[in-house]
């Protein structure tokens, strides 16, 4: 029996490339494990082609036929699989979350998702790859400028993406909202500049160390670039910011007379601290969390957010959070979110003490909104659970009025979520399952308002 097992293990050759597709909330990510034989076992690297990452060291490769395990310690990744008939069936685990993923010798194609609004080439307008320099940060940003086919001296908008590393299409969960918005606006005579965030795609720089204020300098650089173009009307440059982009746009417009108009798509009107607590409550409710667990999680979040906003030294804040959480795990686990374990503590503390998150929590949007004098359109979806409309639209309007702005349009559009999709509940869990990328009604509302400001 022992001899048979040994022979079977030797006979199964697992060396070579193993291809898989990881599916997470509508996003599909190809992964490749490259296994080679060594004197004392196996050595493996991992590629993530869709993220442009190659030869990521796999810390450990264990094969005891038919079981196989890959571990990538610094990314908290574990893959547990079972080898059978030339394929591996298994589960990909990262940060406590589990996703089924099978591996094959042959490359696996992604499932085709239906996104009917996504434009197809050739476009009925000109599309130009451009680069521009942010001299303050010493980085180069890469983007796409779309221009109507006929004419010159076009009004133009700069699209400003939401939180997290985004490419020029603001691509997420299988959707490309900025591509759809750009296509629609350009077809209606408005030029559009959209660009990869710093450190993303073809743009240089470090995204992880940047704050919202740093991203504002990227927008200022985009404006400076557009003013050098002969085919752009430098007196009709507008900013269109989505989510965090709606926080950045007023920061820029409050300091520059070159901003002719501004559109805030689900832009914050209250502090990041208030938004974070509010969205946590609304999203958890929509996802069915019971009231007791909800109140426990909100109390936990508030306690830790208070630590973050009251401090200035991120290392010291991180130390306090880490020590407090470990002590609570030992003595008061009932105060922590259900299912939280020791391995989650460092991830939580790291997330709460990034420069971006610290700045976002403490920043009050009214500071810049009160200084904005250009025309402003602020719109939200009625079912937006991430930047809830009533609290934020009201705060935006009040701040603009306090500052003396006379040209304000505030719109709450029915049935739309944070991505401006027609939605059922508004929960982020729906984003990827909805075929629509951006509501036609919202596109028309935005376009008509811009054309009115630039006629």
C-alpha positions, -999 to 999 in steps of 0.1 A, spaced: 0 0 0 29 24 9 47 15 -23 16 22 -44 11 56 -28 47 66 -33 46 55 -69 14 75 -76 29 107 -61 60 104 -83 39 96 -114 18 127 -111 38 155 -127 25 189 -114 53 210 -129 45 236 -156 19 263 -159 -15 261 -141 -41 286 -153 -71 298 -134 -97 327 -133 -106 342 -100 -141 356 -99 -149 381 -72 -181 402 -72 -183 403 -110 -146 409 -115 -126 382 -133 -88 380 -126 -66 356 -144 -39 338 -123 -11 315 -134 10 293 -111 44 283 -126 57 252 -109 92 238 -112 109 207 -96 137 213 -72 160 189 -53 139 191 -22 104 196 -36 89 223 -58 94 260 -65 65 282 -77 59 317 -89 25 334 -96 15 357 -124 -15 380 -125 -17 390 -162 -46 414 -157 -27 434 -131 6 433 -151 23 413 -123 48 385 -130 69 361 -110 54 368 -76 72 344 -53 51 316 -39 63 310 -3 54 274 -2 44 246 -26 33 213 -9 21 184 -30 10 152 -13 -10 134 -39 -37 143 -46 -36 174 -24 -17 205 -34 -12 238 -16 3 271 -27 10 299 -1 19 335 -8 26 348 27 31 385 21 -2 387 2 -21 364 27 -30 340 -1 -36 303 3 -47 280 -25 -59 245 -15 -66 221 -44 -69 185 -54 -52 171 -84 -72 148 -106 -72 138 -143 -48 166 -152 -68 194 -135 -68 209 -100 -101 217 -82 -97 240 -53 -104 271 -33 -85 304 -33 -83 322 1 -72 357 8 -78 379 39 -103 354 53 -124 353 21 -128 321 1 -135 318 -37 -137 285 -57 -111 284 -85 -100 255 -106 -67 253 -124 -60 239 -159 -30 232 -180 -45 253 -208 -52 291 -206 -88 298 -194 -107 325 -211 -127 350 -190 -165 347 -192 -180 373 -215 -201 399 -196 -228 418 -214 -222 456 -212 -245 470 -240 -235 506 -234 -198 501 -239 -189 518 -272 -171 499 -299 -145 511 -323 -143 528 -347 -157 558 -328 -175 586 -346 -150 611 -331 -113 615 -326 -96 597 -297 -60 606 -288 -36 591 -263 -20 619 -243 4 625 -215 9 654 -192 33 663 -164 25 670 -127 56 690 -119 47 693 -82 48 655 -78 73 649 -106 51 623 -122 37 618 -157 0 610 -162 -13 592 -192 -48 594 -205 -72 597 -235 -86 629 -250 -117 625 -271 -127 653 -295 -157 658 -317 -150 650 -354 -158 684 -368 -149 719 -356 -124 733 -331 -123 754 -299 -143 727 -280 -156 730 -245 -139 702 -224 -145 682 -192 -119 664 -171 -133 632 -155 -121 626 -120 -124 591 -106 -136 578 -73 -116 562 -44 -92 534 -50 -67 530 -79 -86 536 -111 -77 535 -147 -89 561 -172 -122 543 -177 -128 541 -139 -131 503 -146 -146 483 -119 -167 451 -116 -168 447 -154 -180 482 -160 -163 512 -176 -184 542 -166 -159 568 -177 -157 553 -212 -195 554 -215 -197 590 -202 -168 601 -224 -184 585 -255 -218 602 -248 -204 637 -241 -181 637 -271 -209 626 -294 -227 658 -282 -199 681 -290 -180 681 -257 -143 671 -255 -133 648 -227 -100 641 -209 -98 610 -188 -66 596 -173 -51 567 -153 -47 576 -116 -11 581 -105 6 547 -102 -21 530 -123 -20 518 -159 4 540 -179 7 568 -153 38 570 -131 38 578 -94 29 561 -61 -9 557 -55 -5 542 -20 12 572 -4 -11 598 -20 -40 617 -4 -70 634 -19 -51 667 -18 -23 650 -39 -49 638 -65 -61 674 -67 -27 685 -80 -31 658 -108 -63 675 -119 -46 709 -118 -19 694 -141 -46 682 -165 -61 717 -167 -27 732 -174 -22 707 -202 -56 714 -218 -48 752 -218 -19 744 -242 -41 729 -268 -53 750 -297 -84 728 -303 -97 734 -267 -116 765 -255 -95 773 -224 -124 794 -211 -148 765 -210 -130 738 -190 -152 719 -166 -146 692 -139 -168 661 -136 -160 642 -104 -175 609 -93 -175 599 -56 -141 610 -42 -137 628 -76 -166 649 -63 -145 658 -33 -115 666 -55 -133 688 -80 -143 715 -54 -108 715 -40 -95 725 -74 -124 749 -84 -121 768 -51 -85 778 -60 -87 782 -98 -107 807 -119 -100 785 -149 -128 761 -138 -158 772 -158 -183 747 -144 -184 716 -122 -205 684 -120 -205 664 -88 -216 627 -93 -223 613 -59 -199 638 -44 -195 640 -6 -209 670 12 -201 657 47 -169 645 63 -154 611 54 -159 601 91 -197 606 88 -199 590 54 -180 559 65 -203 553 94 -235 561 74 -225 539 44 -216 510 68 -250 512 84 -269 514 51 -250 487 32 -251 462 61 -288 468 64 -293 462 27 -273 430 30 -295 417 58 -273 421 89 -295 418 120 -299 448 142 -279 435 171 -249 427 149 -253 460 131 -251 481 163 -221 461 174 -203 467 142 -211 504 142 -200 508 178 -167 490 169 -161 512 139 -169 545 157 -145 536 185 -117 529 161 -125 558 138 -123 581 168 -88 569 175 -78 577 139 -92 612 136 -79 623 170 -43 614 162 -18 628 137 11 602 140 0 573 118 25 549 133 13 557 168 -23 553 158 -16 519 142 2 508 173 -28 517 195 -53 501 172 -33 468 170 -27 465 207 -64 474 215 -78 448 191 -55 420 202 -65 427 238 -102 427 229 -98 394 211 -85 378 243 -108 395 268 -138 411 251 -144 394 217 -181 403 220 -171 439 212 -156 430 179 -174 423 146 -186 387 143 -159 364 129 -130 387 134 -98 368 142 -62 376 152 -51 374 115 -75 401 106 -61 427 131 -31 437 112 -51 441 80 -76 462 98 -50 484 114 -31 488 81 -63 499 63 -73 525 89 -39 541 91 -31 548 54 -23 585 46 -53 586 23 -78 572 48 -66 594 76 -70 625 53 -104 614 40 -118 609 75 -108 643 87 -115 664 57 -147 686 56 -159 692 20 -176 724 30 -142 741 34 -137 742 -4 -174 741 -15 -180 775 2 -153 790 -20 -166 776 -53 -182 803 -75 -186 786 -108 -219 769 -118 -224 736 -100 -246 705 -108 -247 680 -80 -266 648 -86 -270 616 -67 -290 584 -71 -319 579 -48 -305 544 -39 -269 554 -34 -258 537 -2 -222 548 -4 -227 585 -6 -263 588 6 -282 615 -13 -302 633 13 -274 640 37 -248 649 11 -268 668 -15 -283 690 13 -248 697 28 -234 705 -7 -262 729 -14 -260 746 20 -222 751 17 -225 766 -18 -252 790 -7 -232 800 24 -204 809 -1 -227 831 -22 -228 808 -53 -258 818 -74 -258 790 -100 -266 757 -82 -285 727 -95 -292 698 -71 -308 666 -84 -317 633 -68 -324 608 -96 -349 580 -88 -339 543 -86 -302 549 -92 -273 536 -71 -238 549 -64 -227 540 -100 -258 556 -114 -272 523 -125 -310 515 -123 -309 493 -92 -332 473 -69 -317 478 -34 -286 500 -42 -263 475 -25 -228 472 -40 -235 435 -44 -257 444 -73 -232 465 -92 -217 437 -113 -249 419 -119 -266 449 -136 -260 451 -173 -264 489 -174 -232 508 -168 -246 543 -165 -282 555 -166 -292 571 -199 -314 596 -179 -283 606 -159 -262 610 -190 -289 632 -206 -292 653 -174 -254 659 -172 -250 666 -209 -279 691 -212 -267 710 -182 -231 712 -195 -243 724 -230 -263 751 -212 -232 763 -194 -210 763 -225 -233 776 -252 
